[in-house]
Structures are given as C-alpha cells and as structure tokens.
Amino acid sequence: MNIVAVINTFNRVSELRAALDSIESQLRKPDSVIVVDDGSTDGTQVFMEGFTKRCSLPLRYIRKENSGLYPSRNVGLIAAEGDYIAFLDDDDSWRKDHLHRCEQLASKNSQATVVGGFISSDDGDTLVIPGEKYLNDFDRIREANVSLLCRKAKVPDKPFFAPHLSACMLKLSSAKSVMFDESFRLRGDILMVWKLGALGDVVLEEKVHADTKILPESLSSGIDQDACPKKFSKQRAVASHCQFRVIEQTIAGRPSSLVPDLASEATSELCSASTHYAKSGEFVNGLTLAFKVLAFGPLSRSLPLCAKLMTAAVFYAVRARFQNC
C-alpha cells in the first residue's frame, strides 16, 4: 500500500516544523511527502529548502501563487501518486500511530474511501466530535480494543459526520475523481468527504489520530466575539453560508420532501448565515439568504421564517453601524 502525505501551508512557518516532525515520527512512514506552499511570505520557502535536504523521507516542495486552501489542496491531490492520500494541516500534528492505524483500517475495509479517527482539541485530550444526529448514518462496531463507526456507501440523504482531514486517509483514485471545490473558502473538506461517502464506505475509529491548535488567525475559531463582534459575526456567517452550500450541492435538486433532514439542516444554516451577515453589517447578504429559506420546506413554515429573518436583518444591520470592530 502506497501512502502519500500532503501538507498545505500558508504563512505558518513556526507551526510547519511540528507538522513535518509528526510525519517523520510515524511508526508507519508515508512513502512520500508533498508540501504545497500557497505563496507564503514569512520565510517558509527558505525553511523548506533546508528541510528538504535533511528530510529522511522522499519530499517534494511545491510553491505556488496564493489562491486559497482548496486550490492548494487540489495541487497536492494532482501531484500525489499512490493508493491513499493523507492530508495534514500545517497547524496540526499526527499521533505516532496515525498512518499505521489508517493502513490497518484500509486493509480490512477495501470498499472504504475514507478511513481514520478523531482529532483532539487544543488541550490534547478532548475529542472533537459532533452531536449524535450526525452519527445516525453510522453503525457502531466493537472490534478488539476500539469502537468503530462504519457508514456504508450511499448518496447522503441526511447530514453525517465528516472527520477532520488531518485525522483520516482518503482513497487516492476516488479523491481524484471528485477533487475539491475551489469556490469554497470553508467547509470544502466536508463536501469532499460527503462525496466520497457516496462512492465508498467511511470507517472511523473512536480514537484520537491527530491534534489541532486554536490559532488567533484561524478562519474557523480565531476571533474573539466580545472584542470584535462584527468580525466574529462575519466569520460565523461565512462558515454557515459555506455549510449551506455543501448541503445544497448534496441535495442536488432532489425535492425537500425526499431529503427532509438535509432540507432542515439547510434551513438552519441559512438562518445562521442570514442573521450573522446582518450582525456584521452586510445587510444585502443577510436579506438574500433570508429569501432562500423559501426554497426549503412548505410555505406555511418557510414564509413566516423568512419574514422573521428579514426583520432581524434590518435590526442587526442598523445596530452594526454603531460597532467599531
């Protein structure tokens, strides 16, 4: 089994070394490593030139113009050659047995397109896991000393848990047939896993495979709500809007009555995005997404909700004008 490890990085040279060290420290070494630098300006290129010379593994460093995470993910995906690809974010690190355990899972589950486990929060001990409703599509299986979550291949008809890419491994041929949607700023990893879940099984251990850090510049968790309420709301709006787009693509024109769980989740994300856009001062975006609610569910429910969101959008937009950050 040939496994390729891929790191996408941008202006995090201080974090990148730890990520690379965790790759070199694997009990089961990757057969090759690719680092895709999205136009860093903080000395990453100089660091990588030196690291490549002394790295104990075959390593390819690719530097490109800045274009965002998902175009960079695709550069690594296209460059990879092998059977499986394991992504690692530049601010995350793998537990020593990550690839070893992934290889075991893949060997025992040949139909799986995604194998792996969970990622821990910043304290190193707490699993980052979803609510139970996102596990309804999985069967729990007890095997040896670990509990497995197994989802059989099917087109999603309800939201399901997508493991953090730093904590899993993807079948390379399947991932190349899907590719990352480069129009996304966030949540593109979830869309990738959901698409792979239609092509093959998803098999996860209820065990920590990787560790993540919460950094001040993080797109998903790095803004203080009390210090910068408008920036925080914009961040939340973008995240919810992107998650709505994941669900919208997954519904793929099916009537809401056939996929009620997805339709309900789409409505929830629209409500969140609309409200937070308005709170951030982006009134037009707030109103636009409020109107989209009408496409999901019966008008008897969606019309009053749309009116409520429009009223809230006006209120929050006016309030946002008097906030400085």
LOLUM-918455 format. One record per residue (C-alpha): z, y, x; residue in one letter; residue number from 0. Coordinates in Angstrom, 3 decimals, m for minus. Last residue first. Layout:
REM residues N
(rec (Z; Y; X); a; NUM)
...
REM end
This chain:
REM residues 325
(rec (15.124; 46.107; m14.990); c; 324)
(rec (15.587; 49.618; m16.339); n; 323)
(rec (16.332; 48.931; m19.983); q; 322)
(rec (15.686; 51.663; m22.551); f; 321)
(rec (12.130; 50.614; m23.374); r; 320)
(rec (13.380; 47.029; m23.833); a; 319)
(rec (15.216; 48.052; m27.010); r; 318)
(rec (11.997; 49.146; m28.698); v; 317)
(rec (10.278; 45.893; m27.717); a; 316)
(rec (13.281; 43.881; m28.901); y; 315)
(rec (13.218; 45.376; m32.398); f; 314)
(rec (9.424; 45.201; m32.832); v; 313)
(rec (9.286; 41.612; m31.602); a; 312)
(rec (12.190; 40.641; m33.865); a; 311)
(rec (10.286; 41.866; m36.914); t; 310)
(rec (7.183; 39.968; m35.803); m; 309)
(rec (9.260; 36.830; m35.193); l; 308)
(rec (10.759; 36.979; m38.689); k; 307)
(rec (7.343; 37.448; m40.262); a; 306)
(rec (6.001; 34.433; m38.336); c; 305)
(rec (8.987; 32.348; m39.430); l; 304)
(rec (8.422; 33.317; m43.058); p; 303)
(rec (4.754; 32.231; m42.706); l; 302)
(rec (5.485; 28.995; m40.803); s; 301)
(rec (7.711; 27.329; m43.395); r; 300)
(rec (5.787; 27.726; m46.648); s; 299)
(rec (2.639; 27.924; m44.526); l; 298)
(rec (2.980; 24.228; m43.665); p; 297)
(rec (3.343; 23.250; m39.994); g; 296)
(rec (1.721; 24.653; m36.895); f; 295)
(rec (m1.198; 27.075; m36.998); a; 294)
(rec (0.916; 29.892; m38.476); l; 293)
(rec (3.050; 29.937; m35.306); v; 292)
(rec (0.075; 31.484; m33.506); k; 291)
(rec (0.812; 34.805; m35.247); f; 290)
(rec (4.128; 35.117; m33.386); a; 289)
(rec (2.276; 34.406; m30.139); l; 288)
(rec (0.115; 37.490; m30.567); t; 287)
(rec (3.074; 39.632; m31.650); l; 286)
(rec (5.070; 38.881; m28.497); g; 285)
(rec (2.047; 39.321; m26.258); n; 284)
(rec (1.447; 42.732; m27.826); v; 283)
(rec (5.091; 43.795; m27.427); f; 282)
(rec (5.412; 43.063; m23.712); e; 281)
(rec (8.719; 44.921; m23.209); g; 280)
(rec (10.631; 42.029; m21.620); s; 279)
(rec (12.506; 41.431; m24.876); k; 278)
(rec (9.173; 41.266; m26.706); a; 277)
(rec (7.882; 38.627; m24.285); y; 276)
(rec (11.204; 36.799; m24.731); h; 275)
(rec (10.892; 36.626; m28.515); t; 274)
(rec (7.269; 35.481; m28.523); s; 273)
(rec (7.864; 32.884; m25.790); a; 272)
(rec (10.916; 31.392; m27.500); s; 271)
(rec (9.269; 31.266; m30.923); c; 270)
(rec (6.112; 29.786; m29.414); l; 269)
(rec (8.174; 27.141; m27.594); e; 268)
(rec (9.916; 26.142; m30.824); s; 267)
(rec (6.632; 25.996; m32.736); t; 266)
(rec (5.044; 23.773; m30.080); a; 265)
(rec (8.080; 21.471; m30.224); e; 264)
(rec (7.680; 21.108; m33.982); s; 263)
(rec (3.966; 20.393; m33.614); a; 262)
(rec (4.669; 17.791; m30.910); l; 261)
(rec (7.210; 16.039; m33.130); d; 260)
(rec (4.939; 16.271; m36.178); p; 259)
(rec (1.950; 14.578; m34.473); v; 258)
(rec (m0.143; 13.274; m37.374); l; 257)
(rec (0.895; 16.054; m39.780); s; 256)
(rec (0.085; 18.648; m37.095); s; 255)
(rec (m3.571; 17.623; m37.315); p; 254)
(rec (m5.024; 16.417; m33.976); r; 253)
(rec (m6.998; 19.109; m32.153); g; 252)
(rec (m5.884; 18.190; m28.647); a; 251)
(rec (m2.165; 17.781; m29.425); i; 250)
(rec (m1.720; 17.336; m25.673); t; 249)
(rec (m3.552; 20.565; m24.882); q; 248)
(rec (m1.325; 22.473; m27.317); e; 247)
(rec (1.792; 20.794; m25.902); i; 246)
(rec (0.980; 21.882; m22.346); v; 245)
(rec (0.026; 25.342; m23.649); r; 244)
(rec (3.403; 25.619; m25.370); f; 243)
(rec (5.092; 24.737; m22.064); q; 242)
(rec (3.153; 27.551; m20.400); c; 241)
(rec (4.283; 30.033; m23.063); h; 240)
(rec (7.881; 28.836; m22.739); s; 239)
(rec (7.865; 29.323; m18.955); a; 238)
(rec (6.061; 32.688; m19.163); v; 237)
(rec (8.518; 33.959; m21.777); a; 236)
(rec (11.557; 32.779; m19.795); r; 235)
(rec (10.360; 34.651; m16.708); q; 234)
(rec (9.585; 37.748; m18.756); k; 233)
(rec (13.062; 37.556; m20.288); s; 232)
(rec (14.671; 37.343; m16.846); f; 231)
(rec (12.644; 40.298; m15.628); k; 230)
(rec (13.735; 42.332; m18.648); k; 229)
(rec (17.398; 41.287; m18.354); p; 228)
(rec (17.715; 42.119; m14.627); c; 227)
(rec (21.381; 42.109; m13.567); a; 226)
(rec (22.716; 40.170; m16.562); d; 225)
(rec (19.962; 37.547; m16.616); q; 224)
(rec (19.961; 36.931; m12.853); d; 223)
(rec (16.522; 35.760; m11.744); i; 222)
(rec (15.883; 32.586; m9.673); g; 221)
(rec (15.560; 29.699; m12.079); s; 220)
(rec (11.959; 28.829; m12.880); s; 219)
(rec (9.869; 31.119; m10.709); l; 218)
(rec (12.280; 30.716; m7.789); s; 217)
(rec (12.698; 33.854; m5.682); e; 216)
(rec (16.500; 33.682; m5.573); p; 215)
(rec (16.454; 29.970; m4.626); l; 214)
(rec (18.014; 27.065; m6.521); i; 213)
(rec (17.710; 24.040; m4.246); k; 212)
(rec (16.446; 20.573; m5.071); t; 211)
(rec (17.442; 17.069; m4.053); d; 210)
(rec (15.377; 13.892; m4.312); a; 209)
(rec (15.459; 10.246; m5.438); h; 208)
(rec (18.597; 10.292; m7.590); v; 207)
(rec (18.885; 7.200; m9.796); k; 206)
(rec (18.057; 6.386; m13.389); e; 205)
(rec (14.976; 4.647; m12.073); e; 204)
(rec (11.644; 5.604; m13.580); l; 203)
(rec (8.565; 3.735; m14.780); v; 202)
(rec (5.707; 5.615; m16.486); v; 201)
(rec (2.924; 3.295; m17.648); d; 200)
(rec (m0.783; 4.065; m17.455); g; 199)
(rec (m3.638; 6.288; m18.591); l; 198)
(rec (m1.936; 8.227; m21.401); a; 197)
(rec (1.165; 8.725; m19.267); g; 196)
(rec (m1.098; 10.159; m16.563); l; 195)
(rec (m1.974; 12.962; m18.984); k; 194)
(rec (1.711; 13.568; m19.711); w; 193)
(rec (2.482; 13.536; m15.977); v; 192)
(rec (m0.233; 16.110; m15.211); m; 191)
(rec (0.816; 18.343; m18.117); l; 190)
(rec (4.404; 18.263; m16.854); i; 189)
(rec (3.258; 19.263; m13.358); d; 188)
(rec (1.340; 22.198; m14.847); g; 187)
(rec (4.625; 23.537; m16.213); r; 186)
(rec (4.294; 26.937; m14.507); l; 185)
(rec (1.473; 29.292; m13.472); r; 184)
(rec (m1.209; 27.321; m15.272); f; 183)
(rec (m4.944; 28.073; m15.071); s; 182)
(rec (m5.328; 25.598; m12.215); e; 181)
(rec (m4.979; 22.560; m14.476); d; 180)
(rec (m4.034; 19.820; m12.028); f; 179)
(rec (m6.442; 16.913; m11.495); m; 178)
(rec (m7.001; 14.126; m14.070); v; 177)
(rec (m9.298; 11.591; m12.365); s; 176)
(rec (m7.700; 12.443; m9.027); k; 175)
(rec (m4.266; 11.632; m10.455); a; 174)
(rec (m5.533; 8.239; m11.652); s; 173)
(rec (m7.007; 7.354; m8.258); s; 172)
(rec (m3.828; 8.485; m6.489); l; 171)
(rec (m1.278; 6.529; m8.507); k; 170)
(rec (1.562; 9.017; m8.574); l; 169)
(rec (4.968; 8.972; m6.834); m; 168)
(rec (8.201; 10.470; m8.107); c; 167)
(rec (11.182; 12.679; m7.271); a; 166)
(rec (9.379; 15.737; m5.893); s; 165)
(rec (7.106; 15.633; m8.950); l; 164)
(rec (10.098; 16.274; m11.223); h; 163)
(rec (10.073; 13.570; m13.869); p; 162)
(rec (8.240; 14.211; m17.153); a; 161)
(rec (10.466; 13.320; m20.108); f; 160)
(rec (8.535; 12.852; m23.320); f; 159)
(rec (7.235; 15.175; m26.037); p; 158)
(rec (5.805; 13.310; m29.052); k; 157)
(rec (2.448; 11.771; m29.927); d; 156)
(rec (1.515; 11.189; m26.290); p; 155)
(rec (m1.656; 9.130; m25.722); v; 154)
(rec (m0.376; 5.708; m24.723); k; 153)
(rec (0.739; 3.798; m21.632); a; 152)
(rec (4.108; 2.109; m21.952); k; 151)
(rec (7.223; 4.105; m21.103); r; 150)
(rec (9.889; 2.420; m18.974); c; 149)
(rec (13.265; 3.895; m18.063); l; 148)
(rec (15.048; 1.634; m15.596); l; 147)
(rec (18.762; 1.076; m15.031); s; 146)
(rec (19.808; 0.001; m11.553); v; 145)
(rec (21.904; m2.722; m10.000); n; 144)
(rec (19.589; m5.676; m10.642); a; 143)
(rec (17.356; m4.594; m13.529); e; 142)
(rec (18.668; m3.152; m16.794); r; 141)
(rec (15.823; m1.967; m18.993); i; 140)
(rec (15.847; 1.167; m21.130); r; 139)
(rec (12.668; 1.585; m23.177); d; 138)
(rec (11.122; 5.050; m23.103); f; 137)
(rec (9.404; 7.005; m25.891); d; 136)
(rec (12.734; 8.277; m27.215); n; 135)
(rec (13.655; 9.726; m23.801); l; 134)
(rec (12.736; 13.325; m24.605); y; 133)
(rec (14.951; 13.223; m27.697); k; 132)
(rec (17.862; 12.180; m25.479); e; 131)
(rec (18.087; 15.584; m23.830); g; 130)
(rec (16.584; 16.014; m20.399); p; 129)
(rec (17.820; 15.011; m16.933); i; 128)
(rec (18.604; 16.921; m13.734); v; 127)
(rec (21.141; 14.551; m12.219); l; 126)
(rec (24.268; 16.180; m10.793); t; 125)
(rec (25.401; 15.163; m7.292); d; 124)
(rec (23.643; 17.384; m4.768); g; 123)
(rec (25.272; 20.639; m5.815); d; 122)
(rec (21.857; 22.311; m6.175); d; 121)
(rec (20.711; 19.952; m8.900); s; 120)
(rec (19.591; 16.385; m8.304); s; 119)
(rec (16.134; 14.947; m8.871); i; 118)
(rec (15.522; 11.798; m10.864); f; 117)
(rec (13.534; 8.626; m10.315); g; 116)
(rec (10.130; 7.352; m9.308); g; 115)
(rec (6.981; 5.757; m10.655); v; 114)
(rec (3.933; 7.327; m12.338); v; 113)
(rec (0.542; 5.628; m12.932); t; 112)
(rec (2.176; 2.316; m13.791); a; 111)
(rec (m0.028; m0.698; m14.547); q; 110)
(rec (0.928; m2.404; m11.259); s; 109)
(rec (4.611; m2.368; m12.131); n; 108)
(rec (6.434; m4.601; m9.625); k; 107)
(rec (4.601; m3.212; m6.591); s; 106)
(rec (4.854; 0.355; m7.919); a; 105)
(rec (8.621; 0.063; m8.398); l; 104)
(rec (9.103; m1.375; m4.912); q; 103)
(rec (6.932; 1.356; m3.381); e; 102)
(rec (8.921; 4.005; m5.230); c; 101)
(rec (12.170; 2.530; m3.896); r; 100)
(rec (10.944; 2.628; m0.300); h; 99)
(rec (9.427; 6.083; m0.816); l; 98)
(rec (12.770; 7.535; m1.940); h; 97)
(rec (15.086; 5.558; 0.365); d; 96)
(rec (16.043; 8.428; 2.670); k; 95)
(rec (16.673; 10.881; m0.192); r; 94)
(rec (13.819; 13.350; m0.341); w; 93)
(rec (14.097; 17.100; 0.131); s; 92)
(rec (13.228; 20.133; m1.984); d; 91)
(rec (12.386; 23.761; m1.137); d; 90)
(rec (8.857; 22.977; 0.108); d; 89)
(rec (8.088; 20.902; m2.974); d; 88)
(rec (7.375; 17.234; m2.232); l; 87)
(rec (4.378; 15.411; m3.690); f; 86)
(rec (3.968; 11.655; m3.300); a; 85)
(rec (0.436; 10.282; m3.545); i; 84)
(rec (m0.427; 6.624; m4.023); y; 83)
(rec (m3.290; 4.293; m3.054); d; 82)
(rec (m4.868; 6.058; m0.100); g; 81)
(rec (m6.801; 9.176; 0.838); e; 80)
(rec (m5.486; 12.671; 0.148); a; 79)
(rec (m7.722; 15.710; 0.717); a; 78)
(rec (m8.580; 16.094; m2.978); i; 77)
(rec (m4.931; 15.876; m4.025); l; 76)
(rec (m3.811; 18.302; m1.330); g; 75)
(rec (m6.398; 20.878; m2.401); v; 74)
(rec (m5.493; 20.154; m6.024); n; 73)
(rec (m1.819; 21.002; m5.458); r; 72)
(rec (m2.937; 24.242; m3.791); s; 71)
(rec (m5.000; 25.201; m6.862); p; 70)
(rec (m1.850; 24.344; m8.824); y; 69)
(rec (0.592; 26.431; m6.839); l; 68)
(rec (m1.169; 29.768; m6.570); g; 67)
(rec (m4.320; 31.252; m5.019); s; 66)
(rec (m3.333; 32.480; m1.554); n; 65)
(rec (m6.131; 31.823; 0.926); e; 64)
(rec (m6.000; 28.437; 2.617); k; 63)
(rec (m4.248; 26.663; 5.485); r; 62)
(rec (m4.441; 22.881; 5.690); i; 61)
(rec (m2.156; 21.049; 8.120); y; 60)
(rec (m2.850; 17.336; 8.555); r; 59)
(rec (m0.086; 15.056; 9.797); l; 58)
(rec (m0.148; 11.495; 11.130); p; 57)
(rec (3.586; 10.805; 11.601); l; 56)
(rec (5.982; 11.371; 14.520); s; 55)
(rec (5.483; 15.136; 14.349); c; 54)
(rec (5.524; 16.836; 17.774); r; 53)
(rec (2.085; 18.439; 17.750); k; 52)
(rec (2.087; 19.115; 14.010); t; 51)
(rec (5.441; 20.894; 14.310); f; 50)
(rec (4.075; 23.440; 16.765); g; 49)
(rec (1.060; 24.405; 14.694); e; 48)
(rec (3.240; 24.220; 11.600); m; 47)
(rec (5.696; 26.832; 12.897); f; 46)
(rec (2.906; 29.218; 13.870); v; 45)
(rec (1.275; 28.842; 10.440); q; 44)
(rec (4.578; 29.239; 8.576); t; 43)
(rec (5.297; 32.547; 10.301); g; 42)
(rec (6.165; 34.518; 7.165); d; 41)
(rec (2.678; 35.440; 5.907); t; 40)
(rec (1.889; 32.258; 3.962); s; 39)
(rec (m1.673; 31.776; 2.693); g; 38)
(rec (m1.110; 28.811; 0.363); d; 37)
(rec (m0.187; 26.379; 3.142); d; 36)
(rec (m1.101; 22.784; 2.243); v; 35)
(rec (0.851; 20.246; 4.303); v; 34)
(rec (m0.606; 16.729; 4.330); i; 33)
(rec (1.309; 13.689; 5.590); v; 32)
(rec (0.034; 10.196; 6.350); s; 31)
(rec (1.055; 6.554; 6.016); d; 30)
(rec (4.350; 7.609; 4.487); p; 29)
(rec (7.361; 6.082; 6.231); k; 28)
(rec (9.506; 3.586; 4.354); r; 27)
(rec (13.055; 4.277; 5.534); l; 26)
(rec (12.171; 7.969; 5.206); q; 25)
(rec (13.530; 10.292; 7.888); s; 24)
(rec (10.141; 11.845; 8.736); e; 23)
(rec (9.753; 12.932; 5.113); i; 22)
(rec (13.278; 14.368; 4.954); s; 21)
(rec (12.586; 16.292; 8.163); d; 20)
(rec (9.477; 17.810; 6.576); l; 19)
(rec (11.483; 19.123; 3.615); a; 18)
(rec (14.212; 20.444; 5.915); a; 17)
(rec (11.614; 22.240; 8.062); r; 16)
(rec (9.963; 23.845; 5.019); l; 15)
(rec (13.075; 25.704; 3.881); e; 14)
(rec (13.031; 28.427; 6.582); s; 13)
(rec (9.222; 28.500; 6.479); v; 12)
(rec (9.297; 29.365; 2.818); r; 11)
(rec (6.401; 31.806; 2.499); n; 10)
(rec (4.145; 29.470; 0.473); f; 9)
(rec (4.198; 25.695; 0.698); t; 8)
(rec (2.602; 22.639; m0.884); n; 7)
(rec (3.866; 19.400; 0.662); i; 6)
(rec (1.897; 16.161; 0.329); v; 5)
(rec (2.960; 12.614; 1.284); a; 4)
(rec (0.231; 9.961; 1.276); v; 3)
(rec (1.108; 6.327; 0.566); i; 2)
(rec (m1.090; 3.333; 1.481); n; 1)
(rec (0.000; 0.000; 0.000); m; 0)
REM end
